[in-house]
Amino acid sequence: MRVAERFRELYGYEPDGVWAAPGRVNLIGEYTDVNDGFVMPLALPHTALAAVARRTDGVLRVHSSGTGHGVLARGVDSLVPGSGTGWAAYPAGVVWALRDAGHPVTGADVHFSSTVPTGAGLSSSAALEVVTALALSELHGLGLPREELARLAQRAENAFVGVPCGIMDQMASACCVEGHLLHLDTRDLVRRQVPFDLAAHGLRLLVVDTGVRHALGDGAYAERRAWCQAGARALGVRTLRDVDCTQLPEALGRLGAPSAGGGAPGTPDDRISRCVRHVVTDNHRVERAVALLDAGDVRGVGPVLTEGHVSLRDDLRVSCPELDLVVSSANAAGALGARMTGGGFGGSAIVLVESADEDSVTGAVLDAFVAEGRSAPRIFPAVPSAGARRLG
């Protein structure tokens, strides 16, 4: 295994083991996890690998292939929120979160290698966090359950790195099951594995990585989370999860916005009401998608995806021209549905297609990018894969 060989080259001895944690793509339910809502991701076959050995001297040494940097070393006692930058802040944050929770993590040597595209909205950071948390839990005999690993990984990203993400990405990486979607209630982490055998239905789910990169730590993501929180306060609820879709017209009226429009464009009331409408309706879309899948109507999920994109584009306003182009060109070519996925402002979209139409839809998307003078996106199938695990 190349990751173990590289560990030996770097550190001069054998790792204690090799672990893997996947990236994810989210079928439906965006910005709902930061509102205690519902999501439905699947794990991708793309993984972050970690060859790890335990240390007992309080030193953390990390290295990642493809970064152009050498081994980075820190004393575990020196790890405090805000003390790390770049990719190494994610595993360092996990060590900090474990120790801050009272777990006796005494250091480690780690080499990472990842096939999860960075900046594509496919949770490369969560994969890095979860593989670190799982390896350290096992090596230090902590026996932490998967949901606790996810919570600690999320805390590392929130408090140490400074990105106010929800828990969906970490739960998907830690808990997904091959061949299934993860239907997750992010309030209490109750979850159900939903079978998702697209091939049996003659379907494919494609990921279209636009190549447009946007860091969620730059403020736009946090801004929308703050607008959601402001909407919940104005409505007198704990989070927007507590607003049912049937209550939405009344809720928007209380915010001073008509149910089908908004306040004056760009005003605070307009931004808040649009965020409220998106979150409440996207929670409902997750429940609709689950009901369709349980009934065996996988094709019926397609229009739900497209509805979700319109909401993300027009209400939450987190799309971009490239993501809109994927959705419009794919649907025009006969896709069953499509939407942007992830935090937005770039990254990836997903497209549900009949297997027989895959080539024509893919060709239409590529042709649309060429016609607008844009760089060709990367397109690959989303295959529901296993969550974090030890490989050796």
Contacts in CASP RR format, 6 or more apart in sequence:
PFRMAT RR
TARGET T0000
AUTHOR 0000-0000-0000
METHOD contacts of the structure
MODEL  1
MRVAERFRELYGYEPDGVWAAPGRVNLIGEYTDVNDGFVMPLALPHTALA
AVARRTDGVLRVHSSGTGHGVLARGVDSLVPGSGTGWAAYPAGVVWALRD
AGHPVTGADVHFSSTVPTGAGLSSSAALEVVTALALSELHGLGLPREELA
RLAQRAENAFVGVPCGIMDQMASACCVEGHLLHLDTRDLVRRQVPFDLAA
HGLRLLVVDTGVRHALGDGAYAERRAWCQAGARALGVRTLRDVDCTQLPE
ALGRLGAPSAGGGAPGTPDDRISRCVRHVVTDNHRVERAVALLDAGDVRG
VGPVLTEGHVSLRDDLRVSCPELDLVVSSANAAGALGARMTGGGFGGSAI
VLVESADEDSVTGAVLDAFVAEGRSAPRIFPAVPSAGARRLG
1 18 0 8 1.000
1 51 0 8 1.000
1 391 0 8 1.000
1 392 0 8 1.000
2 113 0 8 1.000
3 18 0 8 1.000
3 49 0 8 1.000
3 50 0 8 1.000
3 51 0 8 1.000
3 111 0 8 1.000
3 112 0 8 1.000
3 113 0 8 1.000
4 14 0 8 1.000
4 15 0 8 1.000
4 17 0 8 1.000
4 18 0 8 1.000
4 51 0 8 1.000
6 51 0 8 1.000
6 65 0 8 1.000
6 111 0 8 1.000
6 113 0 8 1.000
7 14 0 8 1.000
7 15 0 8 1.000
7 51 0 8 1.000
7 53 0 8 1.000
7 109 0 8 1.000
7 111 0 8 1.000
8 14 0 8 1.000
8 15 0 8 1.000
10 63 0 8 1.000
10 71 0 8 1.000
10 109 0 8 1.000
10 111 0 8 1.000
11 53 0 8 1.000
11 61 0 8 1.000
11 71 0 8 1.000
11 109 0 8 1.000
11 111 0 8 1.000
13 53 0 8 1.000
14 53 0 8 1.000
15 51 0 8 1.000
15 52 0 8 1.000
15 53 0 8 1.000
15 109 0 8 1.000
15 111 0 8 1.000
16 52 0 8 1.000
16 53 0 8 1.000
16 54 0 8 1.000
16 139 0 8 1.000
17 51 0 8 1.000
17 52 0 8 1.000
17 53 0 8 1.000
17 135 0 8 1.000
17 390 0 8 1.000
17 391 0 8 1.000
17 392 0 8 1.000
18 49 0 8 1.000
18 50 0 8 1.000
18 51 0 8 1.000
18 52 0 8 1.000
18 390 0 8 1.000
18 391 0 8 1.000
18 392 0 8 1.000
19 49 0 8 1.000
19 50 0 8 1.000
19 52 0 8 1.000
19 131 0 8 1.000
19 134 0 8 1.000
19 135 0 8 1.000
19 138 0 8 1.000
19 388 0 8 1.000
19 389 0 8 1.000
19 390 0 8 1.000
19 391 0 8 1.000
20 47 0 8 1.000
20 48 0 8 1.000
20 49 0 8 1.000
20 50 0 8 1.000
20 131 0 8 1.000
20 388 0 8 1.000
20 389 0 8 1.000
20 390 0 8 1.000
20 391 0 8 1.000
21 47 0 8 1.000
21 48 0 8 1.000
21 50 0 8 1.000
21 126 0 8 1.000
21 127 0 8 1.000
21 128 0 8 1.000
21 129 0 8 1.000
21 130 0 8 1.000
21 131 0 8 1.000
21 134 0 8 1.000
21 173 0 8 1.000
21 174 0 8 1.000
21 387 0 8 1.000
21 388 0 8 1.000
21 389 0 8 1.000
22 43 0 8 1.000
22 44 0 8 1.000
22 45 0 8 1.000
22 46 0 8 1.000
22 47 0 8 1.000
22 48 0 8 1.000
22 116 0 8 1.000
22 127 0 8 1.000
22 172 0 8 1.000
22 173 0 8 1.000
22 176 0 8 1.000
22 385 0 8 1.000
22 386 0 8 1.000
22 387 0 8 1.000
22 388 0 8 1.000
23 43 0 8 1.000
23 44 0 8 1.000
23 46 0 8 1.000
23 47 0 8 1.000
23 48 0 8 1.000
23 116 0 8 1.000
23 122 0 8 1.000
23 123 0 8 1.000
23 124 0 8 1.000
23 126 0 8 1.000
23 127 0 8 1.000
23 169 0 8 1.000
23 172 0 8 1.000
23 173 0 8 1.000
24 41 0 8 1.000
24 42 0 8 1.000
24 43 0 8 1.000
24 44 0 8 1.000
24 122 0 8 1.000
24 123 0 8 1.000
24 126 0 8 1.000
24 168 0 8 1.000
24 169 0 8 1.000
24 172 0 8 1.000
24 173 0 8 1.000
24 176 0 8 1.000
25 41 0 8 1.000
25 42 0 8 1.000
25 44 0 8 1.000
25 122 0 8 1.000
25 205 0 8 1.000
25 207 0 8 1.000
25 341 0 8 1.000
25 348 0 8 1.000
25 350 0 8 1.000
25 382 0 8 1.000
26 39 0 8 1.000
26 40 0 8 1.000
26 41 0 8 1.000
26 168 0 8 1.000
26 172 0 8 1.000
26 341 0 8 1.000
26 342 0 8 1.000
27 40 0 8 1.000
27 41 0 8 1.000
27 42 0 8 1.000
27 181 0 8 1.000
27 205 0 8 1.000
27 289 0 8 1.000
27 301 0 8 1.000
27 305 0 8 1.000
27 341 0 8 1.000
27 350 0 8 1.000
28 39 0 8 1.000
28 40 0 8 1.000
28 282 0 8 1.000
28 285 0 8 1.000
28 286 0 8 1.000
28 289 0 8 1.000
28 301 0 8 1.000
28 304 0 8 1.000
28 305 0 8 1.000
28 308 0 8 1.000
28 339 0 8 1.000
29 38 0 8 1.000
29 39 0 8 1.000
29 40 0 8 1.000
29 282 0 8 1.000
29 283 0 8 1.000
29 285 0 8 1.000
29 286 0 8 1.000
29 308 0 8 1.000
30 282 0 8 1.000
30 308 0 8 1.000
30 312 0 8 1.000
30 316 0 8 1.000
30 340 0 8 1.000
30 341 0 8 1.000
30 342 0 8 1.000
30 343 0 8 1.000
31 224 0 8 1.000
31 225 0 8 1.000
31 228 0 8 1.000
31 275 0 8 1.000
31 278 0 8 1.000
31 279 0 8 1.000
31 282 0 8 1.000
31 312 0 8 1.000
31 316 0 8 1.000
31 318 0 8 1.000
31 343 0 8 1.000
32 38 0 8 1.000
32 39 0 8 1.000
32 186 0 8 1.000
32 241 0 8 1.000
32 279 0 8 1.000
32 282 0 8 1.000
32 283 0 8 1.000
32 286 0 8 1.000
33 39 0 8 1.000
33 166 0 8 1.000
33 167 0 8 1.000
33 168 0 8 1.000
33 184 0 8 1.000
33 186 0 8 1.000
34 164 0 8 1.000
34 165 0 8 1.000
34 166 0 8 1.000
34 225 0 8 1.000
34 228 0 8 1.000
35 228 0 8 1.000
35 232 0 8 1.000
35 239 0 8 1.000
35 240 0 8 1.000
35 241 0 8 1.000
35 279 0 8 1.000
35 283 0 8 1.000
36 186 0 8 1.000
36 187 0 8 1.000
36 238 0 8 1.000
36 239 0 8 1.000
36 240 0 8 1.000
36 241 0 8 1.000
36 242 0 8 1.000
37 185 0 8 1.000
37 186 0 8 1.000
37 187 0 8 1.000
37 239 0 8 1.000
37 240 0 8 1.000
37 241 0 8 1.000
37 279 0 8 1.000
37 283 0 8 1.000
37 286 0 8 1.000
38 183 0 8 1.000
38 184 0 8 1.000
38 185 0 8 1.000
38 186 0 8 1.000
38 283 0 8 1.000
38 286 0 8 1.000
38 287 0 8 1.000
39 168 0 8 1.000
39 182 0 8 1.000
39 184 0 8 1.000
39 186 0 8 1.000
39 286 0 8 1.000
40 181 0 8 1.000
40 182 0 8 1.000
40 183 0 8 1.000
40 184 0 8 1.000
40 194 0 8 1.000
40 286 0 8 1.000
40 289 0 8 1.000
40 290 0 8 1.000
41 168 0 8 1.000
41 169 0 8 1.000
41 172 0 8 1.000
41 176 0 8 1.000
41 181 0 8 1.000
41 182 0 8 1.000
41 184 0 8 1.000
42 172 0 8 1.000
42 176 0 8 1.000
42 179 0 8 1.000
42 180 0 8 1.000
42 181 0 8 1.000
42 182 0 8 1.000
42 196 0 8 1.000
42 382 0 8 1.000
42 384 0 8 1.000
42 385 0 8 1.000
43 172 0 8 1.000
43 173 0 8 1.000
43 176 0 8 1.000
43 178 0 8 1.000
43 182 0 8 1.000
43 384 0 8 1.000
43 385 0 8 1.000
43 386 0 8 1.000
43 387 0 8 1.000
44 116 0 8 1.000
44 122 0 8 1.000
44 207 0 8 1.000
44 382 0 8 1.000
44 383 0 8 1.000
44 385 0 8 1.000
45 383 0 8 1.000
45 385 0 8 1.000
46 114 0 8 1.000
46 115 0 8 1.000
46 116 0 8 1.000
46 117 0 8 1.000
46 122 0 8 1.000
46 127 0 8 1.000
47 114 0 8 1.000
47 115 0 8 1.000
47 116 0 8 1.000
47 127 0 8 1.000
47 131 0 8 1.000
48 112 0 8 1.000
48 113 0 8 1.000
48 114 0 8 1.000
48 116 0 8 1.000
48 124 0 8 1.000
48 127 0 8 1.000
48 128 0 8 1.000
48 130 0 8 1.000
48 131 0 8 1.000
49 112 0 8 1.000
49 113 0 8 1.000
49 114 0 8 1.000
49 131 0 8 1.000
49 391 0 8 1.000
50 110 0 8 1.000
50 111 0 8 1.000
50 112 0 8 1.000
50 131 0 8 1.000
50 132 0 8 1.000
50 135 0 8 1.000
51 110 0 8 1.000
51 111 0 8 1.000
52 108 0 8 1.000
52 109 0 8 1.000
52 110 0 8 1.000
52 111 0 8 1.000
52 132 0 8 1.000
52 135 0 8 1.000
52 136 0 8 1.000
52 139 0 8 1.000
53 108 0 8 1.000
53 109 0 8 1.000
53 139 0 8 1.000
54 106 0 8 1.000
54 107 0 8 1.000
54 108 0 8 1.000
54 139 0 8 1.000
54 140 0 8 1.000
55 61 0 8 1.000
55 106 0 8 1.000
55 107 0 8 1.000
55 108 0 8 1.000
55 109 0 8 1.000
56 106 0 8 1.000
56 107 0 8 1.000
57 106 0 8 1.000
57 107 0 8 1.000
58 75 0 8 1.000
58 76 0 8 1.000
58 77 0 8 1.000
58 106 0 8 1.000
58 107 0 8 1.000
59 73 0 8 1.000
59 74 0 8 1.000
59 75 0 8 1.000
59 76 0 8 1.000
59 107 0 8 1.000
60 73 0 8 1.000
60 74 0 8 1.000
60 75 0 8 1.000
60 76 0 8 1.000
60 79 0 8 1.000
60 91 0 8 1.000
60 92 0 8 1.000
60 95 0 8 1.000
60 107 0 8 1.000
60 108 0 8 1.000
60 110 0 8 1.000
61 71 0 8 1.000
61 72 0 8 1.000
61 73 0 8 1.000
61 108 0 8 1.000
61 109 0 8 1.000
61 110 0 8 1.000
62 71 0 8 1.000
62 72 0 8 1.000
62 88 0 8 1.000
62 91 0 8 1.000
62 92 0 8 1.000
62 110 0 8 1.000
62 111 0 8 1.000
62 112 0 8 1.000
63 69 0 8 1.000
63 70 0 8 1.000
63 71 0 8 1.000
63 72 0 8 1.000
63 110 0 8 1.000
63 111 0 8 1.000
63 112 0 8 1.000
64 87 0 8 1.000
64 88 0 8 1.000
64 111 0 8 1.000
64 112 0 8 1.000
64 113 0 8 1.000
64 114 0 8 1.000
65 111 0 8 1.000
65 112 0 8 1.000
65 113 0 8 1.000
65 114 0 8 1.000
67 87 0 8 1.000
72 88 0 8 1.000
74 92 0 8 1.000
75 107 0 8 1.000
76 95 0 8 1.000
76 96 0 8 1.000
76 99 0 8 1.000
76 105 0 8 1.000
76 106 0 8 1.000
76 107 0 8 1.000
79 92 0 8 1.000
79 93 0 8 1.000
79 95 0 8 1.000
79 96 0 8 1.000
79 99 0 8 1.000
79 160 0 8 1.000
80 96 0 8 1.000
81 96 0 8 1.000
81 159 0 8 1.000
81 160 0 8 1.000
81 162 0 8 1.000
82 89 0 8 1.000
82 160 0 8 1.000
82 161 0 8 1.000
82 162 0 8 1.000
83 92 0 8 1.000
84 92 0 8 1.000
84 160 0 8 1.000
84 161 0 8 1.000
87 128 0 8 1.000
89 160 0 8 1.000
89 161 0 8 1.000
90 125 0 8 1.000
90 128 0 8 1.000
90 129 0 8 1.000
90 132 0 8 1.000
90 156 0 8 1.000
90 157 0 8 1.000
90 161 0 8 1.000
91 110 0 8 1.000
91 112 0 8 1.000
91 128 0 8 1.000
91 129 0 8 1.000
91 132 0 8 1.000
92 160 0 8 1.000
93 129 0 8 1.000
93 156 0 8 1.000
93 157 0 8 1.000
93 160 0 8 1.000
93 161 0 8 1.000
94 129 0 8 1.000
94 132 0 8 1.000
94 133 0 8 1.000
94 136 0 8 1.000
94 152 0 8 1.000
94 153 0 8 1.000
94 156 0 8 1.000
95 105 0 8 1.000
95 107 0 8 1.000
95 108 0 8 1.000
95 132 0 8 1.000
95 136 0 8 1.000
96 156 0 8 1.000
96 160 0 8 1.000
97 152 0 8 1.000
97 153 0 8 1.000
97 155 0 8 1.000
97 156 0 8 1.000
97 159 0 8 1.000
97 160 0 8 1.000
98 105 0 8 1.000
98 133 0 8 1.000
98 136 0 8 1.000
98 137 0 8 1.000
98 142 0 8 1.000
98 152 0 8 1.000
99 105 0 8 1.000
100 155 0 8 1.000
101 152 0 8 1.000
103 137 0 8 1.000
103 140 0 8 1.000
103 142 0 8 1.000
103 144 0 8 1.000
104 140 0 8 1.000
105 136 0 8 1.000
105 140 0 8 1.000
106 140 0 8 1.000
108 135 0 8 1.000
108 136 0 8 1.000
108 139 0 8 1.000
110 132 0 8 1.000
110 135 0 8 1.000
112 128 0 8 1.000
112 131 0 8 1.000
114 124 0 8 1.000
114 127 0 8 1.000
114 128 0 8 1.000
116 122 0 8 1.000
116 123 0 8 1.000
116 124 0 8 1.000
116 127 0 8 1.000
117 124 0 8 1.000
117 209 0 8 1.000
117 378 0 8 1.000
118 124 0 8 1.000
118 213 0 8 1.000
119 213 0 8 1.000
119 214 0 8 1.000
119 215 0 8 1.000
119 347 0 8 1.000
120 209 0 8 1.000
120 211 0 8 1.000
120 213 0 8 1.000
120 347 0 8 1.000
120 348 0 8 1.000
121 341 0 8 1.000
121 342 0 8 1.000
121 343 0 8 1.000
121 344 0 8 1.000
121 346 0 8 1.000
121 347 0 8 1.000
121 348 0 8 1.000
122 207 0 8 1.000
122 209 0 8 1.000
122 348 0 8 1.000
123 169 0 8 1.000
123 172 0 8 1.000
123 173 0 8 1.000
125 157 0 8 1.000
125 161 0 8 1.000
125 163 0 8 1.000
125 169 0 8 1.000
126 153 0 8 1.000
126 157 0 8 1.000
126 165 0 8 1.000
126 169 0 8 1.000
126 170 0 8 1.000
126 172 0 8 1.000
126 173 0 8 1.000
127 173 0 8 1.000
129 153 0 8 1.000
129 154 0 8 1.000
129 156 0 8 1.000
129 157 0 8 1.000
129 170 0 8 1.000
129 173 0 8 1.000
130 149 0 8 1.000
130 150 0 8 1.000
130 153 0 8 1.000
130 170 0 8 1.000
130 173 0 8 1.000
130 174 0 8 1.000
130 388 0 8 1.000
131 173 0 8 1.000
131 388 0 8 1.000
132 153 0 8 1.000
133 144 0 8 1.000
133 149 0 8 1.000
133 152 0 8 1.000
133 153 0 8 1.000
133 174 0 8 1.000
134 149 0 8 1.000
134 174 0 8 1.000
134 388 0 8 1.000
134 389 0 8 1.000
134 390 0 8 1.000
135 390 0 8 1.000
136 142 0 8 1.000
137 143 0 8 1.000
137 144 0 8 1.000
137 149 0 8 1.000
138 390 0 8 1.000
144 152 0 8 1.000
146 171 0 8 1.000
146 174 0 8 1.000
146 175 0 8 1.000
146 388 0 8 1.000
147 171 0 8 1.000
147 174 0 8 1.000
147 175 0 8 1.000
147 189 0 8 1.000
149 170 0 8 1.000
149 174 0 8 1.000
149 388 0 8 1.000
150 167 0 8 1.000
150 170 0 8 1.000
150 171 0 8 1.000
150 173 0 8 1.000
150 174 0 8 1.000
150 175 0 8 1.000
150 189 0 8 1.000
151 167 0 8 1.000
151 170 0 8 1.000
153 170 0 8 1.000
153 173 0 8 1.000
153 174 0 8 1.000
154 165 0 8 1.000
154 166 0 8 1.000
154 167 0 8 1.000
154 169 0 8 1.000
154 170 0 8 1.000
157 163 0 8 1.000
157 165 0 8 1.000
157 170 0 8 1.000
158 164 0 8 1.000
158 165 0 8 1.000
158 166 0 8 1.000
162 217 0 8 1.000
163 216 0 8 1.000
163 217 0 8 1.000
163 221 0 8 1.000
164 221 0 8 1.000
164 222 0 8 1.000
164 225 0 8 1.000
165 216 0 8 1.000
165 221 0 8 1.000
166 186 0 8 1.000
167 186 0 8 1.000
167 189 0 8 1.000
168 184 0 8 1.000
168 186 0 8 1.000
171 182 0 8 1.000
171 184 0 8 1.000
171 186 0 8 1.000
171 189 0 8 1.000
171 191 0 8 1.000
172 182 0 8 1.000
172 184 0 8 1.000
172 387 0 8 1.000
173 387 0 8 1.000
173 388 0 8 1.000
174 387 0 8 1.000
174 388 0 8 1.000
175 182 0 8 1.000
175 184 0 8 1.000
175 191 0 8 1.000
175 387 0 8 1.000
176 182 0 8 1.000
176 193 0 8 1.000
176 384 0 8 1.000
176 385 0 8 1.000
176 386 0 8 1.000
176 387 0 8 1.000
177 193 0 8 1.000
177 384 0 8 1.000
177 386 0 8 1.000
177 387 0 8 1.000
178 384 0 8 1.000
178 385 0 8 1.000
178 386 0 8 1.000
178 387 0 8 1.000
179 195 0 8 1.000
179 196 0 8 1.000
179 197 0 8 1.000
179 384 0 8 1.000
179 385 0 8 1.000
180 193 0 8 1.000
180 194 0 8 1.000
180 195 0 8 1.000
180 196 0 8 1.000
180 384 0 8 1.000
181 193 0 8 1.000
181 194 0 8 1.000
181 196 0 8 1.000
181 293 0 8 1.000
181 384 0 8 1.000
182 191 0 8 1.000
182 192 0 8 1.000
182 193 0 8 1.000
182 194 0 8 1.000
183 191 0 8 1.000
183 192 0 8 1.000
183 193 0 8 1.000
183 194 0 8 1.000
183 286 0 8 1.000
183 290 0 8 1.000
184 190 0 8 1.000
184 191 0 8 1.000
185 191 0 8 1.000
187 239 0 8 1.000
187 241 0 8 1.000
194 290 0 8 1.000
194 293 0 8 1.000
194 294 0 8 1.000
195 293 0 8 1.000
196 293 0 8 1.000
196 384 0 8 1.000
198 204 0 8 1.000
198 205 0 8 1.000
198 298 0 8 1.000
199 355 0 8 1.000
201 298 0 8 1.000
201 299 0 8 1.000
202 354 0 8 1.000
202 355 0 8 1.000
202 356 0 8 1.000
203 298 0 8 1.000
203 299 0 8 1.000
203 336 0 8 1.000
203 352 0 8 1.000
203 353 0 8 1.000
203 354 0 8 1.000
203 355 0 8 1.000
204 352 0 8 1.000
204 353 0 8 1.000
204 354 0 8 1.000
204 355 0 8 1.000
204 358 0 8 1.000
204 381 0 8 1.000
205 350 0 8 1.000
205 351 0 8 1.000
205 352 0 8 1.000
205 353 0 8 1.000
205 381 0 8 1.000
205 382 0 8 1.000
206 350 0 8 1.000
206 351 0 8 1.000
206 352 0 8 1.000
206 353 0 8 1.000
206 358 0 8 1.000
206 361 0 8 1.000
206 362 0 8 1.000
206 379 0 8 1.000
206 380 0 8 1.000
206 381 0 8 1.000
206 382 0 8 1.000
207 341 0 8 1.000
207 348 0 8 1.000
207 349 0 8 1.000
207 350 0 8 1.000
207 379 0 8 1.000
207 380 0 8 1.000
207 381 0 8 1.000
207 382 0 8 1.000
208 326 0 8 1.000
208 330 0 8 1.000
208 348 0 8 1.000
208 349 0 8 1.000
208 350 0 8 1.000
208 351 0 8 1.000
208 365 0 8 1.000
208 377 0 8 1.000
208 378 0 8 1.000
208 379 0 8 1.000
209 347 0 8 1.000
209 348 0 8 1.000
209 377 0 8 1.000
209 378 0 8 1.000
209 379 0 8 1.000
209 380 0 8 1.000
210 320 0 8 1.000
210 322 0 8 1.000
210 323 0 8 1.000
210 326 0 8 1.000
210 346 0 8 1.000
210 347 0 8 1.000
210 348 0 8 1.000
210 349 0 8 1.000
210 377 0 8 1.000
211 322 0 8 1.000
211 346 0 8 1.000
211 347 0 8 1.000
211 375 0 8 1.000
211 377 0 8 1.000
211 378 0 8 1.000
212 320 0 8 1.000
212 322 0 8 1.000
212 323 0 8 1.000
212 345 0 8 1.000
212 346 0 8 1.000
212 347 0 8 1.000
213 346 0 8 1.000
213 347 0 8 1.000
214 220 0 8 1.000
214 320 0 8 1.000
214 344 0 8 1.000
214 345 0 8 1.000
214 346 0 8 1.000
214 347 0 8 1.000
216 343 0 8 1.000
220 318 0 8 1.000
220 345 0 8 1.000
221 343 0 8 1.000
224 275 0 8 1.000
224 316 0 8 1.000
224 318 0 8 1.000
227 271 0 8 1.000
227 272 0 8 1.000
227 275 0 8 1.000
228 239 0 8 1.000
228 240 0 8 1.000
228 275 0 8 1.000
228 276 0 8 1.000
228 279 0 8 1.000
229 239 0 8 1.000
230 268 0 8 1.000
230 272 0 8 1.000
231 240 0 8 1.000
231 255 0 8 1.000
231 272 0 8 1.000
231 275 0 8 1.000
231 276 0 8 1.000
232 238 0 8 1.000
232 239 0 8 1.000
232 240 0 8 1.000
232 242 0 8 1.000
234 254 0 8 1.000
234 255 0 8 1.000
234 272 0 8 1.000
235 243 0 8 1.000
235 251 0 8 1.000
235 254 0 8 1.000
235 255 0 8 1.000
235 276 0 8 1.000
237 243 0 8 1.000
240 275 0 8 1.000
240 276 0 8 1.000
240 279 0 8 1.000
240 280 0 8 1.000
240 283 0 8 1.000
241 283 0 8 1.000
243 251 0 8 1.000
243 276 0 8 1.000
243 280 0 8 1.000
244 280 0 8 1.000
245 280 0 8 1.000
245 281 0 8 1.000
245 283 0 8 1.000
245 284 0 8 1.000
247 280 0 8 1.000
248 259 0 8 1.000
248 276 0 8 1.000
248 277 0 8 1.000
248 280 0 8 1.000
248 281 0 8 1.000
249 259 0 8 1.000
251 276 0 8 1.000
251 280 0 8 1.000
252 258 0 8 1.000
252 259 0 8 1.000
252 262 0 8 1.000
252 273 0 8 1.000
252 276 0 8 1.000
252 277 0 8 1.000
253 259 0 8 1.000
255 269 0 8 1.000
255 272 0 8 1.000
255 273 0 8 1.000
255 276 0 8 1.000
256 262 0 8 1.000
256 263 0 8 1.000
256 269 0 8 1.000
256 273 0 8 1.000
257 263 0 8 1.000
257 269 0 8 1.000
257 270 0 8 1.000
257 273 0 8 1.000
257 274 0 8 1.000
259 277 0 8 1.000
261 273 0 8 1.000
262 269 0 8 1.000
262 270 0 8 1.000
262 273 0 8 1.000
262 274 0 8 1.000
263 269 0 8 1.000
263 270 0 8 1.000
263 273 0 8 1.000
264 270 0 8 1.000
274 314 0 8 1.000
274 315 0 8 1.000
274 316 0 8 1.000
274 317 0 8 1.000
275 315 0 8 1.000
275 316 0 8 1.000
277 311 0 8 1.000
277 315 0 8 1.000
278 311 0 8 1.000
278 312 0 8 1.000
278 315 0 8 1.000
278 316 0 8 1.000
281 307 0 8 1.000
281 308 0 8 1.000
281 311 0 8 1.000
282 308 0 8 1.000
282 311 0 8 1.000
285 304 0 8 1.000
285 307 0 8 1.000
285 308 0 8 1.000
288 304 0 8 1.000
289 301 0 8 1.000
289 304 0 8 1.000
292 298 0 8 1.000
292 300 0 8 1.000
292 301 0 8 1.000
292 304 0 8 1.000
293 301 0 8 1.000
299 336 0 8 1.000
299 352 0 8 1.000
300 336 0 8 1.000
301 336 0 8 1.000
301 352 0 8 1.000
302 335 0 8 1.000
302 336 0 8 1.000
302 337 0 8 1.000
302 338 0 8 1.000
302 352 0 8 1.000
303 336 0 8 1.000
303 337 0 8 1.000
305 336 0 8 1.000
305 337 0 8 1.000
305 338 0 8 1.000
305 339 0 8 1.000
305 350 0 8 1.000
305 352 0 8 1.000
306 327 0 8 1.000
306 331 0 8 1.000
306 337 0 8 1.000
306 338 0 8 1.000
306 339 0 8 1.000
308 339 0 8 1.000
309 319 0 8 1.000
309 323 0 8 1.000
309 327 0 8 1.000
309 338 0 8 1.000
309 339 0 8 1.000
309 340 0 8 1.000
309 349 0 8 1.000
312 318 0 8 1.000
312 319 0 8 1.000
312 339 0 8 1.000
312 340 0 8 1.000
312 344 0 8 1.000
313 319 0 8 1.000
313 323 0 8 1.000
313 324 0 8 1.000
313 340 0 8 1.000
318 340 0 8 1.000
318 343 0 8 1.000
318 344 0 8 1.000
318 345 0 8 1.000
319 340 0 8 1.000
319 344 0 8 1.000
319 345 0 8 1.000
319 346 0 8 1.000
320 344 0 8 1.000
320 345 0 8 1.000
320 346 0 8 1.000
322 346 0 8 1.000
322 369 0 8 1.000
322 374 0 8 1.000
322 377 0 8 1.000
323 340 0 8 1.000
323 344 0 8 1.000
323 346 0 8 1.000
323 347 0 8 1.000
323 349 0 8 1.000
325 365 0 8 1.000
325 368 0 8 1.000
325 369 0 8 1.000
325 372 0 8 1.000
325 374 0 8 1.000
326 338 0 8 1.000
326 340 0 8 1.000
326 349 0 8 1.000
326 351 0 8 1.000
326 365 0 8 1.000
326 368 0 8 1.000
326 377 0 8 1.000
327 337 0 8 1.000
327 338 0 8 1.000
327 339 0 8 1.000
327 340 0 8 1.000
327 349 0 8 1.000
327 351 0 8 1.000
328 368 0 8 1.000
329 364 0 8 1.000
329 365 0 8 1.000
329 367 0 8 1.000
329 368 0 8 1.000
330 337 0 8 1.000
330 338 0 8 1.000
330 349 0 8 1.000
330 351 0 8 1.000
330 353 0 8 1.000
330 361 0 8 1.000
330 364 0 8 1.000
330 365 0 8 1.000
331 337 0 8 1.000
331 338 0 8 1.000
332 364 0 8 1.000
333 357 0 8 1.000
333 360 0 8 1.000
333 361 0 8 1.000
333 363 0 8 1.000
333 364 0 8 1.000
333 365 0 8 1.000
334 353 0 8 1.000
334 357 0 8 1.000
334 360 0 8 1.000
334 361 0 8 1.000
335 351 0 8 1.000
335 352 0 8 1.000
335 353 0 8 1.000
335 357 0 8 1.000
335 361 0 8 1.000
336 352 0 8 1.000
336 353 0 8 1.000
336 354 0 8 1.000
337 351 0 8 1.000
337 352 0 8 1.000
338 349 0 8 1.000
338 350 0 8 1.000
338 351 0 8 1.000
338 352 0 8 1.000
339 349 0 8 1.000
339 350 0 8 1.000
340 346 0 8 1.000
340 347 0 8 1.000
340 348 0 8 1.000
340 349 0 8 1.000
341 348 0 8 1.000
341 349 0 8 1.000
341 350 0 8 1.000
342 348 0 8 1.000
350 382 0 8 1.000
351 361 0 8 1.000
351 365 0 8 1.000
353 361 0 8 1.000
362 379 0 8 1.000
365 377 0 8 1.000
365 379 0 8 1.000
366 376 0 8 1.000
366 377 0 8 1.000
366 379 0 8 1.000
369 375 0 8 1.000
369 376 0 8 1.000
369 377 0 8 1.000
370 376 0 8 1.000
END
